[in-house]
Amino acid sequence: MTTLAPPAHCTFEPDDWLRLAQQWHPVARSCDVGPQPTKAVLLDEQLVVYRIHGKVVVARDVCPHRGVPLTLGFHDEEGVICPYHGLRFGDDGRCNRIPSSPNQPIPAKLNLITYAVEERFGLVWVCMAPDAESPAPLPQMPHWVDEGFQQINCPPFDVDGFAGRQVEGFLDVAHFAWIHTETFADPDNQEVPPYNAVETPTGFVVDYWSSVGNYPASSEHQAPEGFEWLRHFEMHLPFTATLTIHFPGTARLVIMNAASPVSARKTRMFAPLARNFDLHVPVEDVHAFNHKVFEEDRLMVETQRPERLPLDLTLEAHIPADRSSIAYRRGLKKMGFGEFFLV
């Protein structure tokens, strides 16, 4: 059972909240979800996440009996147990035990308010209010299941900013020479060659060719002289994008940037990776490098003003390198989104 009402103290306009609730957003890595109730927040809604009999349950984090958060509770082999009166919730969030009345039928009113869940790319995805007539598709990730590719799921990265701002930064190619010089970019390679965004049913794609390399600054690898790097972006509106980087030869790296809107002003970013090279490099090193890349972006995203992403293109100035940004804002506006913030 789902609810269509925005939570109390919601930071989104009601119509925008509902549009977002109809989409899929990640709330946790699959590897972090077990029987123990864990907390997540999506679209200002407090959630409890747990795994029972191999299946993940995501529900509103409130016991329907007396309103205590289930994330304060614990678990046994048959479900999550509320710490106040011991009610237990198992498969699909159904109440399966009332300790004080063990022989009485359990009313359906005691079941949790649960949400649609899918596990894909090592993430737990949630759709809070599926559109029955036109359900939103889950984002896709190139090469995740392809032979020879290693799957890596970086720890979540929290940003004190709007998800739309964070995603726009991921799509931006003009900031490399200014922000990412300690990780992979060349501060003297500032020019952005022309590129175009091509609309798709779920957003748009961009093929961006340039001489900006993607080997870590500390790497001994070098691309052949004159090598043109292809960065293939796939935007799945509203907040999930993938970047496939074509290294020399057949080497490929895919990065998913899945920005989960905790609220209109807070984002939890998930980053599954797939690669078919450097498979000997410890996963911890990959985590550290990608964390450093995203950390370089943090200050820009958290200090941008206005906090919201202006969908009216006349409100900010634009340069030719902003084609992805413009396509992104137009795509969100086409979906019907407003200005996202209440104030």
Buried (B, 14 or more C-beta within 10 A) or exposed (E): EEEEEBBEEBBBBEEBBBBBBBBBBBBBBBEBBEBEBBBBBBBBBBBBBBBBEEEBBBBBBBBBBEEBBBBBBEBEEBBBBBBBEEBBBBEBBBBBBBEEEEEEEBEEEBBBBBBBBBBBBBBBBBBBBBEEEEEBEBBBBBBBEEEEBBBBBBEBBEBEBBBBBBBBBBBBBBBBBEBBBBBBBBEEBEEBEEBEBEEEEBBBBBBBBBEBBBBBEEEEEEBEEEEEBEBBBBBBBBBBBBBBBBBBEEEBBBBBBBBBBBBBBBBBBBBBBBBBBBEEEEEEEBBEBBBBBBEBBBEBBBEBEEBBBEBEBEEEEEEEBBBBBEBBBBBBEEBEBBBBBEE
